[in-house]
Amino acid sequence: MLREAYHLSDFDFALVYIEKLDLFYVFPVDVFIDYGSEIHLVEAEKRQRKPRSAEYRNAWELISAKSVSKESCVRSPVKFPEAGF
């Protein structure tokens, strides 16, 4: 089965959950797309260097930062007429 590649406009983040370790990865869409067809998440302690995915482990702050930067409107209270509706 041939599948179409994801595009930057398809979503903002990909969430990957490793149930066995109760661990989440939060990948921005551009990073997720760069991985291609497979992502290997190595959680072994005995590594000479950290995998590039390590910075996205439980990186919930990425979602918060993105949502704050997307806020472009200022909310102001709306007054409704005192008369009945």
N, CA, C and O atoms as a GROMACS GRO file, in nm:
protein
  340
    1MET      N    1   0.083  -0.117   0.000
    1MET     CA    2   0.000   0.000   0.000
    1MET      C    3   0.088   0.124   0.000
    1MET      O    4   0.173   0.140   0.088
    2LEU      N    5   0.068   0.211  -0.096
    2LEU     CA    6   0.144   0.334  -0.107
    2LEU      C    7   0.068   0.445  -0.038
    2LEU      O    8  -0.052   0.464  -0.060
    3ARG      N    9   0.137   0.517   0.046
    3ARG     CA   10   0.074   0.621   0.126
    3ARG      C   11   0.133   0.756   0.087
    3ARG      O   12   0.252   0.766   0.058
    4GLU      N   13   0.051   0.858   0.088
    4GLU     CA   14   0.099   0.992   0.055
    4GLU      C   15   0.176   1.048   0.174
    4GLU      O   16   0.141   1.022   0.289
    5ALA      N   17   0.280   1.124   0.147
    5ALA     CA   18   0.363   1.183   0.252
    5ALA      C   19   0.286   1.294   0.325
    5ALA      O   20   0.197   1.358   0.267
    6TYR      N   21   0.320   1.315   0.450
    6TYR     CA   22   0.260   1.424   0.527
    6TYR      C   23   0.315   1.557   0.478
    6TYR      O   24   0.425   1.565   0.422
    7HIS      N   25   0.235   1.662   0.500
    7HIS     CA   26   0.275   1.798   0.465
    7HIS      C   27   0.278   1.882   0.592
    7HIS      O   28   0.214   1.848   0.691
    8LEU      N   29   0.353   1.992   0.589
    8LEU     CA   30   0.364   2.080   0.706
    8LEU      C   31   0.228   2.132   0.752
    8LEU      O   32   0.210   2.164   0.869
    9SER      N   33   0.135   2.142   0.662
    9SER     CA   34   0.002   2.195   0.696
    9SER      C   35  -0.094   2.088   0.750
    9SER      O   36  -0.206   2.121   0.789
   10ASP      N   37  -0.052   1.963   0.753
   10ASP     CA   38  -0.141   1.856   0.797
   10ASP      C   39  -0.168   1.857   0.948
   10ASP      O   40  -0.280   1.828   0.990
   11PHE      N   41  -0.069   1.891   1.029
   11PHE     CA   42  -0.084   1.895   1.174
   11PHE      C   43   0.033   1.974   1.232
   11PHE      O   44   0.128   2.004   1.161
   12ASP      N   45   0.026   2.007   1.360
   12ASP     CA   46   0.133   2.083   1.425
   12ASP      C   47   0.232   1.993   1.497
   12ASP      O   48   0.353   2.017   1.495
   13PHE      N   49   0.181   1.888   1.562
   13PHE     CA   50   0.266   1.798   1.641
   13PHE      C   51   0.222   1.653   1.623
   13PHE      O   52   0.104   1.625   1.602
   14ALA      N   53   0.318   1.563   1.632
   14ALA     CA   54   0.290   1.420   1.636
   14ALA      C   55   0.324   1.373   1.777
   14ALA      O   56   0.434   1.398   1.827
   15LEU      N   57   0.230   1.305   1.841
   15LEU     CA   58   0.255   1.251   1.974
   15LEU      C   59   0.279   1.102   1.962
   15LEU      O   60   0.199   1.030   1.904
   16VAL      N   61   0.390   1.058   2.018
   16VAL     CA   62   0.427   0.917   2.015
   16VAL      C   63   0.430   0.869   2.160
   16VAL      O   64   0.496   0.929   2.244
   17TYR      N   65   0.359   0.762   2.187
   17TYR     CA   66   0.351   0.709   2.323
   17TYR      C   67   0.410   0.569   2.327
   17TYR      O   68   0.373   0.482   2.248
   18ILE      N   69   0.502   0.548   2.422
   18ILE     CA   70   0.560   0.416   2.445
   18ILE      C   71   0.494   0.363   2.573
   18ILE      O   72   0.531   0.400   2.684
   19GLU      N   73   0.397   0.276   2.554
   19GLU     CA   74   0.316   0.229   2.666
   19GLU      C   75   0.400   0.156   2.771
   19GLU      O   76   0.381   0.176   2.891
   20LYS      N   77   0.491   0.074   2.726
   20LYS     CA   78   0.573  -0.007   2.817
   20LYS      C   79   0.650   0.081   2.917
   20LYS      O   80   0.673   0.041   3.031
   21LEU      N   81   0.691   0.201   2.872
   21LEU     CA   82   0.768   0.292   2.956
   21LEU      C   83   0.687   0.410   3.008
   21LEU      O   84   0.738   0.494   3.082
   22ASP      N   85   0.559   0.416   2.968
   22ASP     CA   86   0.472   0.529   3.002
   22ASP      C   87   0.543   0.661   2.970
   22ASP      O   88   0.561   0.746   3.056
   23LEU      N   89   0.580   0.674   2.844
   23LEU     CA   90   0.663   0.786   2.800
   23LEU      C   91   0.609   0.844   2.671
   23LEU      O   92   0.572   0.771   2.579
   24PHE      N   93   0.603   0.976   2.664
   24PHE     CA   94   0.558   1.046   2.544
   24PHE      C   95   0.673   1.117   2.475
   24PHE      O   96   0.768   1.161   2.540
   25TYR      N   97   0.663   1.128   2.345
   25TYR     CA   98   0.749   1.212   2.264
   25TYR      C   99   0.658   1.311   2.192
   25TYR      O  100   0.552   1.273   2.141
   26VAL      N  101   0.698   1.436   2.189
   26VAL     CA  102   0.622   1.541   2.123
   26VAL      C  103   0.708   1.596   2.009
   26VAL      O  104   0.800   1.674   2.032
   27PHE      N  105   0.675   1.554   1.887
   27PHE     CA  106   0.753   1.594   1.770
   27PHE      C  107   0.682   1.705   1.693
   27PHE      O  108   0.566   1.688   1.655
   28PRO      N  109   0.749   1.819   1.670
   28PRO     CA  110   0.693   1.918   1.578
   28PRO      C  111   0.680   1.853   1.439
   28PRO      O  112   0.756   1.762   1.405
   29VAL      N  113   0.585   1.899   1.361
   29VAL     CA  114   0.555   1.836   1.232
   29VAL      C  115   0.678   1.830   1.141
   29VAL      O  116   0.700   1.729   1.075
   30ASP      N  117   0.760   1.936   1.137
   30ASP     CA  118   0.876   1.934   1.048
   30ASP      C  119   0.978   1.830   1.089
   30ASP      O  120   1.040   1.767   1.003
   31VAL      N  121   0.996   1.810   1.219
   31VAL     CA  122   1.089   1.708   1.269
   31VAL      C  123   1.034   1.569   1.238
   31VAL      O  124   1.106   1.480   1.193
   32PHE      N  125   0.904   1.551   1.263
   32PHE     CA  126   0.839   1.422   1.239
   32PHE      C  127   0.850   1.382   1.091
   32PHE      O  128   0.880   1.267   1.060
   33ILE      N  129   0.827   1.476   1.002
   33ILE     CA  130   0.836   1.448   0.858
   33ILE      C  131   0.978   1.412   0.818
   33ILE      O  132   0.999   1.327   0.732
   34ASP      N  133   1.078   1.477   0.879
   34ASP     CA  134   1.218   1.450   0.846
   34ASP      C  135   1.260   1.306   0.878
   34ASP      O  136   1.354   1.254   0.818
   35TYR      N  137   1.192   1.243   0.971
   35TYR     CA  138   1.227   1.106   1.006
   35TYR      C  139   1.197   1.009   0.891
   35TYR      O  140   1.255   0.901   0.886
   36GLY      N  141   1.109   1.044   0.802
   36GLY     CA  142   1.078   0.956   0.690
   36GLY      C  143   0.979   0.849   0.731
   36GLY      O  144   0.878   0.878   0.795
   37SER      N  145   1.009   0.725   0.694
   37SER     CA  146   0.911   0.618   0.714
   37SER      C  147   0.922   0.548   0.849
   37SER      O  148   0.829   0.479   0.890
   38GLU      N  149   1.034   0.564   0.921
   38GLU     CA  150   1.050   0.495   1.049
   38GLU      C  151   1.117   0.585   1.152
   38GLU      O  152   1.205   0.664   1.120
   39ILE      N  153   1.073   0.570   1.276
   39ILE     CA  154   1.137   0.638   1.388
   39ILE      C  155   1.182   0.530   1.486
   39ILE      O  156   1.102   0.447   1.529
   40HIS      N  157   1.309   0.531   1.520
   40HIS     CA  158   1.362   0.437   1.618
   40HIS      C  159   1.391   0.514   1.746
   40HIS      O  160   1.480   0.599   1.750
   41LEU      N  161   1.316   0.484   1.850
   41LEU     CA  162   1.331   0.551   1.978
   41LEU      C  163   1.404   0.457   2.072
   41LEU      O  164   1.349   0.357   2.118
   42VAL      N  165   1.528   0.489   2.100
   42VAL     CA  166   1.612   0.405   2.184
   42VAL      C  167   1.615   0.463   2.324
   42VAL      O  168   1.657   0.577   2.344
   43GLU      N  169   1.570   0.385   2.419
   43GLU     CA  170   1.564   0.430   2.558
   43GLU      C  171   1.667   0.360   2.647
   43GLU      O  172   1.648   0.354   2.768
   44ALA      N  173   1.773   0.310   2.590
   44ALA     CA  174   1.878   0.243   2.667
   44ALA      C  175   1.966   0.347   2.735
   44ALA      O  176   1.998   0.450   2.676
   45GLU      N  177   2.005   0.320   2.858
   45GLU     CA  178   2.092   0.412   2.932
   45GLU      C  179   2.237   0.404   2.885
   45GLU      O  180   2.311   0.502   2.896
   46LYS      N  181   2.277   0.289   2.832
   46LYS     CA  182   2.416   0.268   2.791
   46LYS      C  183   2.436   0.310   2.646
   46LYS      O  184   2.443   0.227   2.556
   47ARG      N  185   2.444   0.440   2.627
   47ARG     CA  186   2.468   0.495   2.493
   47ARG      C  187   2.582   0.595   2.503
   47ARG      O  188   2.595   0.664   2.604
   48GLN      N  189   2.662   0.603   2.400
   48GLN     CA  190   2.771   0.700   2.401
   48GLN      C  191   2.720   0.842   2.382
   48GLN      O  192   2.776   0.936   2.437
   49ARG      N  193   2.613   0.856   2.305
   49ARG     CA  194   2.553   0.988   2.286
   49ARG      C  195   2.402   0.973   2.283
   49ARG      O  196   2.348   0.866   2.253
   50LYS      N  197   2.335   1.082   2.314
   50LYS     CA  198   2.189   1.078   2.314
   50LYS      C  199   2.138   1.080   2.170
   50LYS      O  200   2.197   1.144   2.084
   51PRO      N  201   2.028   1.009   2.144
   51PRO     CA  202   1.969   1.013   2.010
   51PRO      C  203   1.907   1.151   1.986
   51PRO      O  204   1.876   1.223   2.081
   52ARG      N  205   1.889   1.187   1.860
   52ARG     CA  206   1.832   1.319   1.830
   52ARG      C  207   1.689   1.332   1.880
   52ARG      O  208   1.639   1.443   1.897
   53SER      N  209   1.624   1.222   1.903
   53SER     CA  210   1.486   1.225   1.953
   53SER      C  211   1.478   1.263   2.101
   53SER      O  212   1.370   1.296   2.150
   54ALA      N  213   1.590   1.258   2.173
   54ALA     CA  214   1.589   1.282   2.317
   54ALA      C  215   1.533   1.419   2.355
   54ALA      O  216   1.468   1.432   2.458
   55GLU      N  217   1.556   1.520   2.273
   55GLU     CA  218   1.507   1.654   2.307
   55GLU      C  219   1.355   1.666   2.297
   55GLU      O  220   1.297   1.764   2.344
   56TYR      N  221   1.290   1.566   2.237
   56TYR     CA  222   1.145   1.569   2.222
   56TYR      C  223   1.074   1.479   2.323
   56TYR      O  224   0.951   1.466   2.320
   57ARG      N  225   1.150   1.418   2.413
   57ARG     CA  226   1.093   1.331   2.516
   57ARG      C  227   1.019   1.419   2.617
   57ARG      O  228   1.079   1.506   2.680
   58ASN      N  229   0.890   1.394   2.632
   58ASN     CA  230   0.804   1.472   2.725
   58ASN      C  231   0.818   1.622   2.703
   58ASN      O  232   0.818   1.698   2.800
   59ALA      N  233   0.828   1.665   2.580
   59ALA     CA  234   0.850   1.806   2.546
   59ALA      C  235   0.717   1.880   2.530
   59ALA      O  236   0.691   1.942   2.427
   60TRP      N  237   0.635   1.873   2.632
   60TRP     CA  238   0.502   1.936   2.628
   60TRP      C  239   0.512   2.087   2.613
   60TRP      O  240   0.420   2.150   2.561
   61GLU      N  241   0.621   2.146   2.657
   61GLU     CA  242   0.637   2.291   2.648
   61GLU      C  243   0.638   2.340   2.503
   61GLU      O  244   0.608   2.457   2.477
   62LEU      N  245   0.669   2.252   2.409
   62LEU     CA  246   0.665   2.290   2.267
   62LEU      C  247   0.523   2.324   2.224
   62LEU      O  248   0.501   2.419   2.148
   63ILE      N  249   0.427   2.248   2.273
   63ILE     CA  250   0.287   2.274   2.239
   63ILE      C  251   0.242   2.405   2.304
   63ILE      O  252   0.175   2.486   2.240
   64SER      N  253   0.279   2.426   2.430
   64SER     CA  254   0.242   2.550   2.499
   64SER      C  255   0.301   2.671   2.427
   64SER      O  256   0.231   2.771   2.407
   65ALA      N  257   0.427   2.663   2.390
   65ALA     CA  258   0.493   2.776   2.322
   65ALA      C  259   0.426   2.806   2.189
   65ALA      O  260   0.406   2.922   2.154
   66LYS      N  261   0.390   2.702   2.116
   66LYS     CA  262   0.325   2.720   1.985
   66LYS      C  263   0.186   2.783   2.002
   66LYS      O  264   0.149   2.870   1.924
   67SER      N  265   0.111   2.739   2.101
   67SER     CA  266  -0.024   2.792   2.120
   67SER      C  267  -0.020   2.938   2.164
   67SER      O  268  -0.107   3.016   2.124
   68VAL      N  269   0.077   2.976   2.244
   68VAL     CA  270   0.090   3.115   2.287
   68VAL      C  271   0.130   3.203   2.169
   68VAL      O  272   0.080   3.314   2.155
   69SER      N  273   0.220   3.154   2.084
   69SER     CA  274   0.265   3.234   1.970
   69SER      C  275   0.156   3.250   1.865
   69SER      O  276   0.161   3.344   1.786
   70LYS      N  277   0.058   3.160   1.862
   70LYS     CA  278  -0.050   3.169   1.764
   70LYS      C  279  -0.162   3.263   1.808
   70LYS      O  280  -0.246   3.302   1.727
   71GLU      N  281  -0.163   3.301   1.935
   71GLU     CA  282  -0.267   3.392   1.981
   71GLU      C  283  -0.242   3.529   1.921
   71GLU      O  284  -0.140   3.593   1.948
   72SER      N  285  -0.334   3.573   1.839
   72SER     CA  286  -0.314   3.701   1.773
   72SER      C  287  -0.425   3.801   1.803
   72SER      O  288  -0.415   3.918   1.765
   73CYS      N  289  -0.526   3.757   1.870
   73CYS     CA  290  -0.635   3.850   1.899
   73CYS      C  291  -0.640   3.878   2.049
   73CYS      O  292  -0.600   3.796   2.132
   74VAL      N  293  -0.689   3.997   2.081
   74VAL     CA  294  -0.706   4.036   2.220
   74VAL      C  295  -0.854   4.028   2.250
   74VAL      O  296  -0.936   4.086   2.180
   75ARG      N  297  -0.886   3.956   2.353
   75ARG     CA  298  -1.026   3.940   2.390
   75ARG      C  299  -1.071   4.059   2.474
   75ARG      O  300  -1.000   4.105   2.562
   76SER      N  301  -1.189   4.106   2.445
   76SER     CA  302  -1.246   4.214   2.525
   76SER      C  303  -1.391   4.176   2.557
   76SER      O  304  -1.456   4.106   2.480
   77PRO      N  305  -1.439   4.222   2.671
   77PRO     CA  306  -1.575   4.185   2.709
   77PRO      C  307  -1.677   4.244   2.611
   77PRO      O  308  -1.658   4.352   2.557
   78VAL      N  309  -1.783   4.171   2.590
   78VAL     CA  310  -1.891   4.214   2.501
   78VAL      C  311  -2.011   4.246   2.589
   78VAL      O  312  -2.050   4.166   2.674
   79LYS      N  313  -2.068   4.365   2.568
   79LYS     CA  314  -2.185   4.407   2.648
   79LYS      C  315  -2.312   4.370   2.571
   79LYS      O  316  -2.327   4.403   2.454
   80PHE      N  317  -2.400   4.302   2.640
   80PHE     CA  318  -2.530   4.266   2.582
   80PHE      C  319  -2.632   4.368   2.630
   80PHE      O  320  -2.621   4.421   2.741
   81PRO      N  321  -2.730   4.396   2.549
   81PRO     CA  322  -2.837   4.490   2.593
   81PRO      C  323  -2.905   4.436   2.719
   81PRO      O  324  -2.922   4.316   2.736
   82GLU      N  325  -2.943   4.528   2.805
   82GLU     CA  326  -3.009   4.486   2.930
   82GLU      C  327  -3.152   4.440   2.905
   82GLU      O  328  -3.212   4.373   2.989
   83ALA      N  329  -3.206   4.477   2.792
   83ALA     CA  330  -3.343   4.435   2.760
   83ALA      C  331  -3.347   4.284   2.741
   83ALA      O  332  -3.243   4.223   2.714
   84GLY      N  333  -3.461   4.224   2.755
   84GLY     CA  334  -3.476   4.080   2.738
   84GLY      C  335  -3.441   4.035   2.597
   84GLY      O  336  -3.447   4.115   2.503
   85PHE      N  337  -3.408   3.912   2.583
   85PHE     CA  338  -3.366   3.859   2.454
   85PHE      C  339  -3.484   3.806   2.380
   85PHE      O  340  -3.469   3.757   2.268
   0.00000   0.00000   0.00000
